[in-house]
Amino acid sequence: MSDSDVEQVPESAGAAVSAGPLADREWRLIREEARPGPLNMALDEVAAETAADGGPRTVRVYRWDPSCLSMGYTQDPETVDWARCADAGVDVTRRQTGGGGIYHDHDGDVSYSITAPADELPGNLLDAYHLLCEPVLAAFHALGVDADYTESERPAIYHPACYLRALHPAHDVCADGGAGRKLSGNAQYRREASVIQHGSVTFEAKPREHLAVFRDHGVSEAAFAERVGGIADYADASRADAVAAFEDALATWAGADEGAWTDAELARAEEIADEKYRSDDWVHERPGGR
């Protein structure tokens, strides 16, 4: 398995989503479910195992219940305000993907993932990102949000937080055709036989709640709001509208039929969550310790 700190977006704004080059394969759409963070991360792995074993590829939209901080793969746990998270009832887990921590608010975040066999996707990392992010940007456009690559490099505000890291034209999707605030972080990692891409889309930014999960960040709510925006800032859409747009875009791009987890997959996800994403050793371990 390899992981990447790169957070990518599709190449440019475009027309409504159309069927992608993998739409002739077997895909299932799993509509939004609300689950704890550790189980959401475990289900991404289960979907990858299913795809690698000859089962359907998966596109899914999911919600975090309760709200959760997902730390990047190598993120230092000392950057987390553990007491504040506990007091606020915010889960903390660690992702398989790199980058900074992301606060996934129960109401303010919409997350998705795409899993497929590795041999069906481009071997070049950026090419794979551009392919898998096509429906992501299309969903923004369907909601009336002019999302695209950032137009120019912008310096980091606070490196441990994904949304406050340096912005780069090759990495980040922002509003106003790329000139505005960051809207989404996407990351990808490869297992031996499968690829998982997952991403966080901001529906409502909630600067106070987002900043509170980090220790000694020194960032004002105003500075956060200047860097990060949400769909609600740019479109007259409810969260349900946003979820439907991402579900529809993913399903159309993949040619997916509506599906569900099997009992065996759910049991396997619980095993993985206990072994990894709920484990103190996994979550609290310092970078480089694996």
N, C-alpha and C positions, 0 to 999 in steps of 0.2 A: 504494500500500500504506500502511496505517496500522498502528501497533502500540499496545499498551496496557500500562501498568504494573499494571493491576488484575488481581488474582488472585481468581477467583470460584469459588463452589460453588453447588449447587442450593438451592432455597428452604427445604426442610424435610425432615426424615426422613419416610419413607413406606413403602409396601408394596413387595413385590418388583417388580423392573422389569417393565414391559410395553412393548409396541411403541409407539414414538414416532410423532409426526405425519409423519415422513419415511420411515416403514417401507415405504411403497408404491413407493419409488424403488429404483434398482439400487445396492446396497451390497455391498462385499466385506469380510470379516474377514481380516486377516493376523495369524495367531497369533504369539506372542512369538518374536522373533529376537534374537540377540545380535550387535551390531555396534558399531564404534567411534562415538564421539559425533559427529564431523563427518558421517559417513554417515547416522546416525539423523536429524540435522537436515535433511540433503539429501533424504532419502526423504520427509519431511513435505512439502517443497516439490514433489517429484515427484507425490505423491498429489494435491496441489492442482492441479497442471497437468493431470493426468489427468481430474479432476472437471470442471475448466473446459472441457476439450476434448470433453465429452460422454461420457467414460468413467465407470466406476463411482465412486461415493463410497467412501471408505475409513475403516474403524475398525481400529485396530491396537494391539497391545501390544508393547512392546519393552524390551530389556535393553541395558545399556551394557557393552561389552567392549573395552578395559579400563574400570575406573571412570573417571568423567569429571566435571569441573567445567564446567557450562554457565553462562557469564557472561550477565547481562542485556544487552539491546541497547545501553544507554548506560553500562554499568558501567565504572568506571575500572580499567584493568589494574593500576594500582599497588596495588589491594586484594588482588591474588592473590599468594600465596607460590609463585612460579614454580619456585624451586629445590626446595622441598618436594614440589611436584607431580611434578617430573621424577624425584626420588629415589624416590618412591613408585609411579612408573609410572602416574600419573593424567593422562589426557588433559585438555586445556583447549580449549574452543571457545566461540563466542559465539552466543547464540540470536537469532532475529529478534524475539522478544517481550521486553518490558521487565521490570522488577523486578530483584531481587537475584540473586546467583549461587546455584546449586544443585549440591551434591555428589551425583552419582548413583552410589552404590556398586553394584558389580557384583551383590552379593547382597542389599543392603539397600533397593534402589530398584525399584519397578515403574512403568514409564512407559507412557503411552497417547497416542494422538492421534486426532482426528476431523477429516476434511476433506470439504467439500461446496461446491457452487456458492453464491456469495454471495446470489443472488436467491432462494434457497430458505429463507434464514434471516432472522430478524427483523433489521431495520435498527438497532434500539436495542441497544447493546452488552450491557447487563445482561440484556435479554430473551434475547439469543442465548446468553449464558453459562448462564442458568438452563435453557434448553432442552438444550444440549449436555452439561451436567453431570448431567442426570437419571440416566443409567446409572452415573455415577461414584459417586454417593452410594448408589445401589441396590446396587452391588457391595460397599460397606462393610457395608451392612445384611445382605446375604446371608452375609457372613462372621461376623455377630454383633457388629459394631462399631457402637456408637451414635454415628454421626457427624452433625454438623449445623453450621450457622453458629456462630461464636463468640458467646457471649451478650453480651459487652460489649467495648468498646475496651480494648486493652492496649498499653502503650508499646513502642517498639522497644528491642531489646537491642543489636543491631549491624546497621545499615542495609544494608551491602553484601551481607548474606546473606538470601536470600529467606525462609527459615524463621525468622529472627530479627528481621524487620521488624515494625513496628507491626501489631497485629491489629485488625480492624474487623468488626462484624457483617455488613456487606455484602460482605466480601471473603474471609473465611477459614473453612475447614472444620476443626473440632476434634473431639476425642473427648468422651465423656460428654455427649452432647446439645448440644455447643457450649461446655460449661463447662471442658473439659479441654485437653489439649495439641494443638498443630497436627499434622495428619496429612497434608495434601496442599496443593500449590500448583498452580494451573491458570492458563494464560494463553492469549491469543487474538490473532491478527492477521489482517488482511484484505488480500488482494490485490485487483486490479481485478475479477476474476470468481470468486473463491473465498475461502473462510475456512478457516483452520487453527486448531484448538484443540489444545494439548497440555498434559499435566500430569504431575507427579511425585507418586507415592504412596509414603509411607514404609512399608516392611515392617519394617525394623529401623533405628533411628535412628543408631547408631554415632557418638556425639558426638565422640570423639577424631579419627576420620578426617574427619568433616565440618568441624570447626573448623580442622584442619591445613592446608587448602587456602587459607585466608585469612591475610593478613599483618596483624600487630599488631591482632588482634581484641579482645584483652583479656577474653575470655569464658571462664568456667570450664566444664568438662565438666558439672558439677552444674547450672549455670544453663541450659546447653543442654538437658539432660535434663528440666528443669522446663518448658521451653517446647515441646519437640518429642517426639512419641511415634510409635510405629509399630504396624502391625497386630499384630505379635507380642506387644505389650504388652497387648492387649485381646482377643485371640482365640486359641484353640487351633488354629492353622492353620499349615501349612507355606507356604513361599514359592510352591510349585507350586499349593497351594490358592488363594492370593491371585491368582495369575496367571489360573487357571481362572475365578475369580469375575468378574474384570474382563473377560476375553474373553467369557464367557457374557452378562454384562450388556450389553456393547456390542453383541454380535451380536443379542440379543433386541430391544433398543431400536431398532436400525437395520433389523431384518429381513434381516440380512446373510447371504450365502452365504460359505462358506470360499473364500478366494482366495489369490493369490500375485502377486508382482511379475513383470512381463514382462521379458525380456532387455533390451528397449529402455529400460524404466524404470530398471533397475539401471545401465545404461550412462550414462543421463542423470544419475542420482544421483552417480556418480563425477565427472562433469564439474562439477556444482554444488559438490561437496565440495572439489574442487581449486581452483575459482574463488573460493570463499568460506570454507567452514567449516574448511578446513585451511590457509588462507592467513594468513601472519603479518600482513599488512595488515589483514585483517578481525578477527583475534583480538586483536592487540596495539594496535590503534588506540585513541586516547583518545576519550572521549565527545565528541560533537558534531563529530567529524572527517569524518563521511560527508556 
